[in-house]
Amino acid sequence: MGHSELSRFPVGPVWFSPINYQNLIPSLEAFFASRPANNYVCVSNVHTTVECRKDERLRRIQNSSFLTIADGQPVILYGRISGVPDIQRIMGPDIMTEMFSSESCRLRRHYFLGGAPQTLASMERNLKARFPHLQIAGMHSPPFREMSEAEEAAMRSAILASKPDYIWVCFGAPKQEYWMETNHGYFPENLLIGIGAGFAYHAGELKRAPIWAQKMACEWVWRLMQDPKRLWKRYLKTNPVFAVMLAGATLKSLVGIRPGLSRPRA
């Protein structure tokens, strides 16, 4: 049974897996016991959750994944209000850190796909210094343009030849989700994880917000200050919509309507 068929909790149109730091690595490693066909993991935040309201393809991808992990304190707050208390926000770079710190990692090979060449070089240097046991199968920075089918095929062949277990995909949303949907069938033995800006954090190009800002669901303000040109329109467009969604979940909770965990619907 693929994890998409197991119990999840709905946040608007997206059905999230009930993941926390205690069950994260066992949940990821569970893939290798049965290797189901939905061999990709989505990491979804406020922006992608709101976008799924109108993007049917993105919604289908998120809800059909092996796991969909909540990255965003507002998403976690929505889930807890809806009756799922044992969940935690886990950002893409934190998934990487937890994996590379685990005993399981010593048995696994990792391929890093995406990011600029200098980002990959800095990340590789930092990861090797921090996690000397990490097995890096390979890494590749695709061109920032649409690739031809021949280029895509050559890239897939190179990834397969490196014999990875995990393929970390860093194209940004929704490009990475679209790519995983199109290509995951070529990698039936591997687990693909769409990691957002995870490479930039481990390369030292982006800094995490202070802990107090993370706990108060204000990390978006910190990120906005680091990258205002790219993010201000996104936040202006999606944050108010999610605030309305959260208010609706709160009202339902006050009258005793808490969906909790159930089987996901399309």
N, C-alpha and C positions, 0 to 999 in steps of 0.2 A: 504494500500500500504506500503510495507517495504521500509525503507530508501535506500536500495540498488538500488531501482528503481527511486529514485529522482536524481536531477541534481548533478553531481560531476565534478571534474576537473582531467584530466589525468596527471600523472607524470611518464613518461615511461609506464610501464605495469600496474601501480596501479592507480585506480580511487579513489581520496580522496574526503571526504565530506568537504564542505566549512564552516569550524568551526572556530570560534574565541571565545574570553573569554565572549563576550556578549551573544552568542547563545548556549554555551556549555551545561549548565545545562538544559535549556528548550529542547534542542535537545535530551539529554539523557532521561529526564523525559517523552518525547513524546512517548517513548516505551510503557509505562504503560497505555496509552489511548487505544491502539489497540493490543498490544502484538503480533506483527508479528512473523513469524516462524524463521526469521534470527535474533535471539535474542542474538547477541554477537557484541562486539565492538573491532576493531583492532586499535592499535596505531603503526604507521609505520614510520620508519626513513630511512636514506640513505641506510643502510645495508639491511634491509628487502625489500626495493624498488628494489635494484639491484638484490637481490636473486630471486625476482619474475620473472625476465627475463627468468630464466631457470627452476624454480620450479613451474610447472603448478598447483600443488595442493595449494601451498601457494598463488599464484596469484588468484585462484578461491575463496579461503577463504576471502582474502582481498576485492575482488570486489563484494562479495555476502553478506557482513556484513550489520548490521543495520547502523553502522557508521564506517568509517575508518578515523582516525584523524592523522594529520601530526605532527610528533615529529622530528623536525630537521629544523634549519633555512635554509639549502640549499634546502630542499623540498619546504618550503614556498617561497623562492626566485624563484624557478622554476614555481610555481603556479602563482605568481604575474607577472612574465615575460610573462606567457601564457594568461594573461588577467583576473585574478581573484584577485582583490586588497584587498578585505575585509576578509582576512584569517590571522590567527596567529598560530605560533608554540606553541603547548601545550604538554609538557612532561607528561609521565604517572604519576609521583608523583604530578604534578600540577593539573591533573584531579582529583586526590584524594583530594587535598587541596581545590579546588573549590567546589567539592561536599560536603565535610564535613563542609565547611563554609556557605553553603546555607541553606535557610529556608526549602527547599525540604528535606534536610537530616534529619530533625527532624521527618519526617514521614516514613523514610526508615530504613530497617535493612540490615546490611552488613556482608558478609562472606568473609574471607580472606583465599585463597588457594595457598599454595606454600611457598617457602623460608625455611630456616633452623629454627629449634625450637627457638634458641636464637634470631634470627632475628624477628620472630613473637612476642616473649616476649618483646623485646625492642620497637618494633613498637606499640604494644598494650599500653604499659606504656606511650609512647610519645603522642599517639593519644588521650588517655583518659585525659591527662593533658592539651592538647591543645584544644580538642573539647569535653567538658564534657557531651554534649547532645548526642554524637555519640552512636548509638545502634549497638553494635557488636553482631551479631547472633552467630558467631563461627569462628574458625580458625583451620587450619590443615596443618601440614608439611608432605607431602607424602614422602615415601622413595626415595632416589636418585638412583633408579633402575626401571626397567620395572615392573609394578604391574600386578598381576594376575587378571583375570576377577572377581573373588570373592572379591578381595581387592578393585577393582574399584567400584563394586556394593555396597559394604559396605560404601565406601566413599561417593558415590552419595546419599545413603540413609541417612547418617548422615547430609549431607548438606541440603537435603530436609526437614528433621526433624527439623532443626533449623529455618525454615521459613524465609529465607532471601528475600530481594528484589534485591540487587546487589550482584553479586559474582565476586570478584576481583581475577584474575588468574595470578600468578606470577611464571611462569616456564621458562621465557626467550623465545626468538624467535628462531626457529619456533615451538618449542615444545608446547607453550601455544596456538598457533593458531591451531595446529593439534588437541590438546585436546578439544578445544572449538568446532571445527567442528564435532568431534566424539561424543561429549557429550551434546551439547546444546539442543538437542531434549528431553533430560530427565528433563530439567528445563524450561518448556514453560512459566511459570509465572515470570521468573527471567531474568535480563539482565546481561550477562557475559561480563567482560571487561579484556582483556589481557594487563597487566600493566608493563611488562618488569622488570626493576630493581626498581620499585616503592616502594616495601617494604623496601629494603635496604636503600633508602634515608630517609624514615620516621623512620627507626630504628636508624638513625644516623651513619650508617656504610659507606655510601657514601656521599660526600659533593658536593654541586652544584658549578659550575664554577662561577667566577665573572660576574656581569651583562655585562660588556664590552665584555667579551669573548663570552657570549651568543648572543649578538647583532651582533657581527662580524662573526658569524657562526664558531667560533673556540672552541666550548665546547668539540668537539671531542678530541682536544689536551689535555684539562684538564682531561677528562676521561681516555685518554691513559696513562697519568702520574699516575693515581690512580690504573690502572689495566693493565699494559703493557703486561704481560704474556698472557692474554686472548685476548686483543684487537688488538695487532699490526698486526697480520696476517689478521684479518677482515678488518681493515682500509686500509691496503696495497692492498687488493683484491678489495674492493668495492668503495673506495673514488675516484680513478682515473676514474673508469667507470662512476660514477655519474658526475664527472667533464665534461666528454665528452658529456653526456646527457644534462647537463646544457648549455654547449656551443652550442649544436644543437638547444635547445629551444630559446637561445638568437638570433641566426642567423635567425630563423624563425620569431621571433618577429620583427626583423629589417626590414623584407620584408613584414610585416603586417599579418603574420600567427599567430593568437592567438586563440587557441581552446576555451578558456573560459569554461563555464559550459555547460554540456550536459548529456544525459543519458549514464550511463556506459555500456561498451561492455565487453564481456568475454575476 
